[in-house]
Each structure stands twice: as C-alpha cells, then as structure tokens.
C-alpha cells in the first residue's frame, strides 16, 4: 500500500513519524534510562536542530522535483513533505510545552508541604551552576515579579526575573 504512494508522500510520512514518534520515543528512552550522562543529553539536543535543518533542506528540494501527479495533485505532492514537517514540528512543540507544564504542576503538587503556609512560598525546581535557576512560587492572584526584592531573595536566594502562571495559585519563575 505505501509502496504505491508517490515518493514525496512516502517522504512526508517518514518526516512526520521521525519528528513526532521519533522525538517522543527518544525522549521517553532518555527518561527511562534515568540519570543520563551529560554528553548523551548534549548530543540529543544537538541532533534535533541538525535533523530539522536537514529535513527542511530535503523537503524544500523535494518541492522542486518533478511530481508524478499533474495539476493540483502535483502541487499537493510537491508540498506534502513541507506540510508534513510543519505539522510534525507544531505537534511536537505543542505536546512538549504541555508535557513540561504537567511536569511542573506535578512537581508543585509533590512539594505542597513546602509551598504551604502564608503566601508567598517557593520551592526550587532547578538550580543553575553557578547561579540562577527556576522556582515554583505560590502566590495566588499576584505575579511574583512584582514582589519587593527582599522577598524575592528570601524565596529564591536571588532576584526573580520572569514568571508564567501554572494555575490559579502557582507560578513558574526564573531567577538570577
């Protein structure tokens, strides 16, 4: 069945599967492995931009190859790899954002005792080396960026730079 499809349609399927199933399958494999070496994570994060650039080059060049179809079918065949790549990247990005958001909310629920008490309260989500990082800040109805700097330092040890709401109570904030 797939062998009967024109080359560009088969290419579109491969591109779509690579940038959706391949991306999330690889991410799950890295997570399943547990703490992975920094070099492996570095290679993973270098591979995907290279893969996107390569796929764009292939999809654009496929748009200039002579399609088997004529008229609208030929145009659709030419654009299939580009449309597939665009859809796959949009899906992968959207799902990545939602999965990261769910992970942050799960982290906040897991640390509800540290976030309890009179707001504002904070728990460090990740910390940079030598400084900076990310914190979950519980402050219902108010952006933690508006807090006095002394309160920011009490919460995170540094100045809060940028915050995005996780839900009605919690904020995901970066700090210096």
N, C-alpha and C positions, 0 to 999 in steps of 0.2 A: 504494500500500500504506500509506504513512504517512498519507496523507490520510484513510484510513478509520478511523484511530485517534481516540479521543475527544481533545478539546482538552488535558486535563490530562496525558494520556500523551505527546502531542507536546511539551508544555511540559517534561515530565520529561526527555525525550530531549535537548531543546535545553539545558536546565540541565546535564545530565550532560556533554554534549560541551563546553560552554563552560568548565566547571570542571575538566575533565581535558585534553582535546585542546587547547583554547584556552590554558589556563595553560601547559602544557608547550611548545606550539608557540611562544607568545610568549617564553618563557624561552630556547628554542633560538635564536630570531631575535635576541634581545638578545645572546646569547653569540656568534652567528655574526657580528654586526656588529663584534665586537672591543670595544675600549675605548669605551664609550658615554658620552655626556655625563651629568653628574650630574643635570641636570634631567630627562632622559628616564628614568633609573632611579628618581628621586623620583616622577615621575608614575606609573610602573609600580607602585611599592609603595603609592601612594595609591589607584590604580584598584581593586586586588583587594579591599581591605576594603569599599570602596564597592559593588563588584559583589556581594559576599557579602551585605551588608545589603539591597541591592535584591532579590536573589534570594530571601532569606528572606521579605521582605515579599510578594513575588509568590507564593511557594509557600504561605505561610500564607493569603493571600487566596484562592488557588485552592482551598484546602481547604474554604472556605465557599461556593464556587459550587455551584450545583446540578449534580450529575453526571448523565451520560446513563444510566449503569447504576443498578440498584437492588440493595439488599441488600449482600452482601459485595463485589460488583463495584463498586458505588457508593462504598463506603468505600475500596477499593483505588484507585479513580480519584481520589478526593479526596486521598489521602495520597501518590500517586505523585510529585508534584513535591518534597515534603518528603523522602521516602525517597531520591529521586534526588540531591537536593542533599547530603544527609547522606553518602551513599555516595561521591559525587564528591569532597567535601572530605576525607573519610577517605583515599581513594585518593591524592589529590594530596598530602596531608600525608605519608602513609607513603612514597610514592615520593620526595618532596623530601628527607626525612630520609635515606633510603638513598642517594640520589644525592650528597648532601652528604658522607655518610660515605665513599663510594667516592672522592670527590674529595680528601678529607683523606688517605686511605690512599695514593692516587696521589702526592700531594704528599710524603708521608713517604718513599715509595719513590724518588722523584726526588731527594730530598735525603739519601739513605742515607749518603753520604760525610760530610756534616756531622753526622749522627746516629751515626756510627761511633765507635769508641773506648770507653773505660770509661764506663759509665752513671753518673750521668745526663748526657745531652746534650740539647740543644734547638735548634730552628730556628724562627724567627718565621714564622708562617703569614700573619698580617696585623697591622698596627700602627695603632692609633688616633691621632687628632690631638686634643689634644696628647700624650696618653699612653694607656696601656692597649693591649690587643690580644689576639691569640690565638697560641699557640705549640704545636708538636708536640714533646712531651718523650718521649725514650726512657728508660724506667726500668722494666725487666721486674719484674713482681710487686710493685710498691710504688706507691702513689698519690703523685704529686709534691706534693700538698697537704701531706704530712707531712714534707717536707724542711725543714731549717733555713732561715731567711730569708736567710742569707748565700748559700746555694747557689741559692735561688730568684733572687736578684738577679744572681748570676753567669750563670744560664741565660737569663733574660729581660730583665734590667735592672730588674725590679720584682718585687713580691710576687705569687706565683701564688695566684689566688682559688678557681678551680673547675676540676676535671678530670673528663674522661669517657674511658673506655678506647676506643681504636680497635682494638687487637688485643692479643695477649699481651705485646707489648713497648712499644707506643707509646700515648701519652695525648694527648688534645686538651684544652688548658688555656687558660683566660683569665687575664690578669694585669692588675694595676692600671695 
